[in-house]
Structure formats: C-alpha cells, structure tokens
Amino acid sequence: MKFKPRNYQRKAIKFLLEKGHAGLFQDPGMGKTSEVLAAFKILRAEGLINRALIIAPLRVCHSVWPKEVRKWDDFRDLRIHVLHGKGRDLDAKADIYCINPEGLGWLFVELSKRKRWPFEWLVVDESTRFKHTNTQRFRLLKNHLAKFLRRTILTGTPTPNGLLDLFGQMFVVDSGKSLGRFITHFRNEFFFPSGYGGYEWKPQRDAEARIMARVKPVTLSMAAEDYLELPERVDNTIEVDLPEEVMRKYRELEREMIVQLESKTLVAASAGVVSMKCRQVANGGVYVDGPKGRETVQLHDAKVDALESLVEELGGSPLLVAYEFGHDLERIRARFGKKTPAIHGGMAVKESLRLEAAWNAGDLPMLLAQPQTVAHGLNLQESGFNIAWFGLIWDWEVHHQFNLRVLRQGQRSKRVFIHHIIANDTVDKIIYEALRDKHRDQKSFLNGLKAKLYTRIAA
C-alpha cells in the first residue's frame, strides 16, 4: 500500500523533522512508527542521517517495526535488523537497528570496540521504560546520549504514575535542559515530601503548569479521540462475593499479616507483600513457601464462576482475558480446558505472533494474556471487542496499554467492553478506584500540554 499520512501524521512528521530532540506523546494506533519511518527517509534523503537505533520492548522490536516496513510500499527499501539472539550483528548493513533495553549492555560494549559511532538518530519507543533514573538501563544509555545527533522518545503515557515519571524520559530527550540534570533538584523544585518518613513526593500546587511550560517546546501531544473515530469504551464491573471462610482468612491476613491456610502458614513480611497476597486471595489462590519451595494453595472459584457466566452471556463472542498469577491460569484452564491459549512471559515471540494472528482471524473464542507481556507490541483489534480483567493490577500504564490492544483504530465494533471482575470488600475495590484516578491525572496532563501546544503547532 501507498503510505498516505493523515493530517495529524503530517504534523507529527513535520515536528520530528524540525526537532532534533523531541518527545512524541501519541496514543497507540495513531501510526507513530510510520511517522518515524517517513521522517527517517526524508532526513536520509537530505544527507542528515544514515542509521537509526530503536530501543523498544522485545516484542515491539520483532513485530511492530519490521511489520510497518513491510506494510507500506514507501518503506520497502528500508533495511531493518533486530539485535537479539542470533541477530546480534552490528555489521548487518541495515538502515535501522532495533534492540530491547536489556540488550544495551552488550551493545555499548561492542560499540566501544569501534572507532566510529554508527548511529545518528536514537528513538526510544515506549520511553516509560526509562522513567526511573536509578536503573541500569538508564545509566547505560545516559553515558552515550551525547553521541546521537538526534534523540526522540515515543509514548502514549508519559506520566503513568505521576509527574515524577517525566524526568528520566525528558533527560533522554535533552540531557536535562528542560527539567534539570539531577532528579533530586527536580523533586525539590516541583514536589514536596509527604507520607510516612517523607518518602512519598507529591506535586506542588502549580507543579503541573510549570512542568508543562518547561517541556512544551520539545514535545507534541496527540490523543486518538481528537483525530480518529474510535469505538466507545464501556466499563462494566462484575462484583463477586468470596466464600465466608475465605473472607475470614482474608481479613486475618490483612490484620495480622499471617494466616493458616490448610496445613500451611502464610506470612507476609511487609505491607507490600500483604497487598500482593490479598490480591491473590481475592482472585482465588495464593503462593506459600513450602519445604520444597513455592507452593500454590487454591482457595475458591468465585471469579472463575463469574468469568464463565460472562462467557455464556457473550454467546460465543471472542473474549480477551487478562490474568496475572500462574495459579489464576491453572484455575481458568481447569474450567475452560487445558489447551485454552495463553500469552505469557517467557513465550517465544514467534508463538505469541501466531496467537495474535489466530485471534485477529476470529479463530480463538478466548485468549488469556498476562498484561505485562502484551501491553506493548500486539494489535488485537481485528476480532473481539470484549476484555475481561480476571484480577486487577496497580500499574495504570500496563492496564491502559493492555486495553488499547483492542480499543484502537481498526476495531470494527462501535463499542469495546472492558469488564473488571472485582471481589467485594477486598483490595480489588481500592485498585479499581486508584486506576480511575490515575487515568484522570494522565488525561489532565496531556490535555493541558495539548492545549498549550495547539496554537503554536497550528501556526
């Protein structure tokens, strides 16, 4: 097909060409990959760059970037190479090299052996992977940022857990010009210590406006709802009651941080562990330490029963089910069949792509998936329009991105239904409200940034 950019894509391409250091905040499904490829071709034709390095999640490296090159006739001449496994070859004579963050250690060691730095443009796809400045991946990249002539970050969720998440990502863009060189200075300027021991940082009253003013010259924010006809999102909560005995154990675990389950004792060493164990109990099972290592205690099927009722209600319409724990998968498969397909961590990319194709072809009535595994890189909008969250997670970014695998351009249904199975009087309720609050905060920031940018970009 011939690549014919939409008007908003022309804006984005123009922005990438004009800004050597840029942040493109664009919802999934809007075509930011093709926008980068189009900008690359123009920059190369002008003799400004020869090669680009893409840092992205492994699944995105293997599927999204190569697939986009094959999709459009305009990009067929671009050679793309994934630096992973047997493909770890810097002499592959490619135009664009893709690597996952976990491969940066190897990459920079290999590049240190070469006299000439081969890349002019750095593109960090899903840049929230670099939001924490104390991680090894950030430190590795930080040491080499100045070697790139151009630097671009791509994400649809720049502040998934609050404004603090911006610092590391913007540092990749401009090495501290917008938000400062040190995270401590950034915190002191825009936040104040709160919570127990002062370890929680909350934004000052005018922090959002001041931060937006700092980053707006080098960022472009575009929301899909402003430019595309997307299906309506319909949220549905399915509430379940835990069995009385399980509820009693749940309360005991919350209160005492220790509880007897069958012949095993479950001990939670911290508040964080209590939260995780409570989520597991709410779902129906829990991990405990046994004489031979970690063991599973299955507690109830309340959520499995609710999931079965939902499947019956949908009458054969495909259902994408988000699950988190291995014991959740065991209980679901015990009810729906041992061969119920699931995409999970550690699965080969080739197999997950096969399941993606089978889902989009309408061949799978149910597909199970761990949210962290498929939150980036898979397009699942061509078949079903129902998502069920078997268990809730705290990570808003993963929750949001997982939903956007289905709720995106190309979805033929006018509505996408997102079902949350929630155990009453448990941590599920707290997580659900927290996710809704984070969504409002994220949207507020992007809307504010978009409003400040609109006049300048339109001109």
N, C-alpha and C positions, 0 to 999 in steps of 0.2 A: 504494500500500500504506500501511497504517497503521503508523506508527513505534512499535514496542513494544520499548523498551530492555531488554536483558538486565540481570540483577542487577549485573554488574560495570560496565555502562554507567551504571546509576543512581548507582553510587558515583562514577564519573568526573564525571558531570553535577553531582552534589552538591558534589564537590571544586571544580569550576570556578566554581560559584556562590559558594562560601564564600571562595575565594581570589582576591582581585583581582590578585595577582601569583603566577603558578603555572607549573610545568613538568610536563607530562603525558607520561611516558615509556611509550609503549604500542606494541606490535608492530603492523606493518601488517596490515590485515584485521580489526582489532578494532572498527572503527567510530568512530574519534576525530573524524572530520569530522562525522558526525551528532550526536555528543555536543556538539560546539561549537555546532552549529546549534540543538540543543534548549536549551542554556544561553542562547544569544543570545535566543531567543524569550521565555524566562522573564524575563531581565534587561530586555528591552524592554517587556514587559507591566508590569513593576514600575516603569517610568519611569526606570531606572538608565542605560540606554544607548539610542542611536538608530542609530548606524552602527558598523561594524567594518571594520578594514583587515586583510586577509590577505596576508602576504608568503610566497610559495611559489615553487618551481620553475615555469617557464612551463607545462610540460605539466600540472602539478597544477592550476594556475590555470584552464586551459582545459577540463580534463576532470573532475577529481575533484570540485571544489566545485560547479560547475553541475550535474553529473550527480547528486550527492547531493540537491540541492534538488529536482530533477525526480523522483527516485526515491520520495520519501515524501510522502503527502498532507499531512502536518502542516507541511511546509516550503514548500508550493507558493506561499504568499503572500509568501515572501521574494524580494526582488529582488536579483539578484547581477550584478555587472558586472566585466569583466576590463579593467584599464587597460593595454592593449597595442595597438600598431599604430593602426588607425583608431579603436579603442575608448578612446583616451586622452582621456577626458572626465569631469571631476570633477563635472559637472552632470547626470549620467545618472539622477539620482533613484533611486539604488539603496540598499539597506539594507547590503549587504556588497560591498566593493570588493576585488578581488584584483589583486596586482601581483607581478612577479618581482623578485628583488633587483637585477637590472641596471637596472630602471626607477626606482629610488629617487632618483637624481639629478634626473631630470625631475620626479618627484612633489613633492619638497621645494621645488624652485624654484617650481612652480606654487602650492603651499600658502603660500609666503611672500608671495604677492601678495594673499592673502585675509585679511580681518580676523578671521575666526572659524575656529578649528581644527575640522574636521568629524567627527573620529573619536574615540570614547571607548574602544574596545577594539582593542588590537593583538594579532593572532595570527600568530606566526611558525611556519609549517608546514615541517617538515624543518629544524629550527633549527641543525643542524650546519653549515649554510651560513654561520653567524655565529660559528663556533668560533674563528676567527683574528681577534684584535683589531687587527692591522695592515693589514686590508683596507679598501678604500674603502667597501664596503657597510656594514661595521661602524661605521666613523667617521660615515658619513652618518646611520645610524639612531641612534647614541648621542646625537647632538646634539638629537634630538627625542623621546627616550623619555619625558621628564617630562610631555609634553603629553597622553599617553594615561592615562586613569583606571585602566584595567585592561590587564595585559600577560600573555600566555600563550605558552609555547613548546611545540611538539609534535614529538616524535621517538621512534623506537624504538631508536635507537643514540646515546645521549648521549655516550659515550666511545669513539668508533670507533678512535682511535689512542692512547688513554691518558687519564688523569685531567686532563691539561692542557687537553683539549678542552672541559671543563666551564666554564672561566672565562668565555669570551665569551658562551656561551649563558645562563649564570646572571646575567651582568651585564644582559642584555636583560630578564630577569625582574625583578630587584630593584635594579639600578644599583649593585651592589657590596655590598649588605647582608650577603649570606651568605658570599661568598668574597673580599671586599675590592674596592677601587676600581681597583687597579693590578695588572697581570699580573706585574710584577717582584716585588711584595710577595707575591703568591700563590705564585710559584715559590720564593721564598726561604723561605716558611713551611712548604711541604709537600714540596719536592723538593730534590735536591742535584745539582750539576753533575757530569757524567761524560763519558766518551768523549774523543775527540781534541780538545784545546783547551778542554774543558769546555763544549762547545756542546750536549751532549745532557743533558736533565734527567730524572732518574729519581726516582720517588716514595720518600719516606722510609718506614721500616718501617711506621709506623702512619698513613700519609697517607690511605689509603682510608677507614678508620674515622672519622678526624677530618673528612674532607670530607663523608662521608655524614651525619654529625651536623649539619654546617652547612646542608646543602641539604634535609634531610628535612622541615622544617616547610612548605616550599613546593613539594614535588614528590610525584608519585604515580606509582609504577612498577607496570605490569601486563604480564605475559608471556602470550602467546596460549596456551601449553601449559598454563597453570594454569586457564584458563577455557573453552577451546574444544577440541573434538575435531578435532585436526589430523592429517593423514596422517603416517606415519612417514617421516623423512628417511633415505635410504640413499645413502651416499657410495661412489663407485666410481672408482678410479684406473686409467687406461689408460696404461700405460707404453710409450714408443716409443724406439727407438734411432736416432740420427742417422747418416746415411751417414759412413763413415770419413773421407773428405776434408773434409766439413763439420765434423765433430768436431775435426779437426786445426785448421781455421781458427778454430773457436770457442775452443779452448784458447789459440791465439795471440792472439786478441783480448782474452781475459781477462788474459793475462800481459803483453802488450806495449802494449795499448790502440791497436794499429794492425795492420791486416791487409790483404793484397791479395786482392781478390775480382774474378775475371775480369780485366778491364782497368782496374778502378777501385780506388782506395785508400780504405779506411775508417779514419778517425781518430776516436777517442773522446777528447774533451778533458778528461773528468773521470770519477770513479768512478761518478757518477750516469748519465752518458751510456753508460759501459760496460755498466751494468746493463740499460739500455733496449735497447741494441744486442744484448746477449746474449739478451734475451727475444725479440727479433725473429728472430735466427738460429735459436733453438730452435723458433720457430713455422714457419720455412721461407723467410723473405725478410728483406731489410734495406734501409733507406733510406741512400743515399750522396749526397754532394754531387758534382754533375757540372757541366760547362761551362754547361749551361742550367738550373741549379738542382737541386732534389732529384730523384733518380732511384731506381728500385727495382731491386734485384738479387734475383731469385728463386733460392733455393738448394736446396730439397728439398720433397718431398711426403709426408714421413713422417707428419705429423699429419693431412693430408688423407686418406691411406690409412686411418688409424685411425678417422677420422670416418666414412668410407664403410663400414668394417666394422661400426661401431656402428649406422649407419642400416639396414644389412642385417639385423643382429641384432634390431633393434626391429620389423622386419617391417611397416613402414607406420605405426607409432605416431608421432604428431607429436613433433618434436624442436625445442626452442629452443636455439639455438647462440649462445654469447657469443664475440664476436671483438673485437679491439681495433684492429689496424692495417689500413689500406686494402689493403696487399698481401695480408693474410690473406683479405679479402673476394674479391680477384681470384682467388686460388688455389681457394677454395671454390666460387666460381661457375664456374670453368673445369671443375670436376669435376661439379657438380650442375646446371649450367645458368645461363646469363647472367641469366635472369629470376627466379632464386631471390630471394624477397622479403627485404628487409633494412631495419631501422630504424636510422638513423644520425644523427649530428649534422648540423644544418642542414636536416633534413627538415621540411616543413610539418607542423604539428600535425594538420591535417585528414587528411593521408595516413597518419600513424602511427596515428591512431584508426581509420582504415579497416582497416589491417593488424591492429590489435588485435581488431576485430570479426570479421575473417575467421579469425583464429587461434582465437578462442573458439567460433566456429561449426564448427570442425573442418575448415575448407576448406584449410588450409595444412599439408602434411606436414613442412615445415621452415621455420622463421623465424629469420633471422640478426639479431642485435642487438648494437650497441655498448653495453656495460653502463652507461657513464656517461649514456647517452641515455635508458634505460628503467628505471633504478634507482628512480625515483620516478614515480608517477602512472599507471602502466599495470597493469591487472588481467588476468593471463593464465592464470588457474586453471581456466577452464571447458572446456579441451580437453586438451592434452597434460600428461604428468606426468614428462617426461624433459628434463633440462637438460644441455647439454654445454659445458664451458669449453674452447674451442679453444686459448686462450692464457691464462695466469694474470696477475693484476694484484696490485699491492701493496696497493691501497686496500681494507681489510676492509669498510668501510661499504658501498661500492658493490657489492662481492662479495655481502655479506649481503642487501642490499636487492634486488639482482637475483634472487637465489634465491627471495626472498619474493614475487616477482611470480606464482610458480606454487605455492609451498608456503604456502598461506594458506586461510582459511575460504572454502568454496565449491568446493574441489578435491574431485572425486568419487572419485578413486583413494585407496586406503588407503595407498599409498606414493608418494613422489616421489623419483626417482633423479637424483642430481647426479653427472655424470661429469666428471672432470678429466683431460684428455689431457696427460700430463707427459713431457717429453723427459728421458731418463735422463742423469745426470751433468751436469746444467745448472742454471741458476738457478731453473728450474721447481720443483725439489725444495725449495729454500730458501724460495721464496714460499709454497708449499703449507703447509709447517710454520709459517711466520710467520702465515698466515691462521688456522690452527687455534689458535695461541697467543693471538692477539687475540680470537678468539671466546671462549676460556675466560676471559680478563680481563674482557671486556664482561659476560659472564654472571655472573661473580663479583660485579662491582659492582652490577648490577641486583638480583641475589638478595639481597645484603646490604641494599640500600636497601629492597627489598620487605619483608624480614623486620622491619626497624626500624619500617616504616610500618604493618604489618598490624594490630597491636593497637590503635593509635590510630584507624585508619580504621574498623575493625570496630565500635568503640565508638560 
